[in-house]
Structures are given as C-alpha cells and as structure tokens.
C-alpha cells in the first residue's frame, strides 16, 4: 500500500474517534442537565466539568489526533454520574418512555374504595 492509502485510513480513523468524542460529550451534557438538582454530590458534577474541560483543552496525555484519553475521561464522568444518580434515586436511561405502573399484589390495595 502506498502513502495515500495510509493517509486516508488515518484520516478515517481520526474522524471516527472525533465522532465518538462528540457523541460522548453530548451525552455528558445531557446527563449533567438531568442531574443538576437531583441531590447529586458536588464531586460527580465537578468530574463532568473536568472531563469536558480536558476534552477541549490543548493539553493531553496523548496527542490530539488520538482521542482515546478524552473518550476515557468522558466515560469515567458518565459512569460516575450514573452511579450517583442511581444512589440518589434518579431514573437514568430509557429516554422519554414512561414507566408502566406495577399492579399491586393484592388487587384491593389499588382501589381507594376498598375496605379491608
């Protein structure tokens, strides 16, 4: 293979990594918006902003065409937010779907006019 093929493959790989970083960045912002006032500890919120700042900063552990370190920090921030949300009782995931109500074990418990 000649040099142009390697350059094209490198450019495609860089674009895929950039797309992954952008998708993860959008997910971090959505998760942060969901958890702003849900009783999430300051540590988890600060970790989100640290990951975002690291992603856009010019200082990296790996050179900029390689976004593995940025993606790794964003994933750590998302996992931390998800764990903090679960601990706070915030429903995570599922998007805009509504939860289906669970039927009570005793059918009489679900009716306000039931005596017993």
Buried (B, 14 or more C-beta within 10 A) or exposed (E): EEEEEEEEEEEEEBEEBBEBBEEBBEBBEEBBEBBEEEEBEEEBBEBBEEBBEBBEEEEBEEEEEBBEBBBBBBBEBBEBBBEBBEEBEBEBEEEEEEEEEEEEEEEEEEEEEEEE
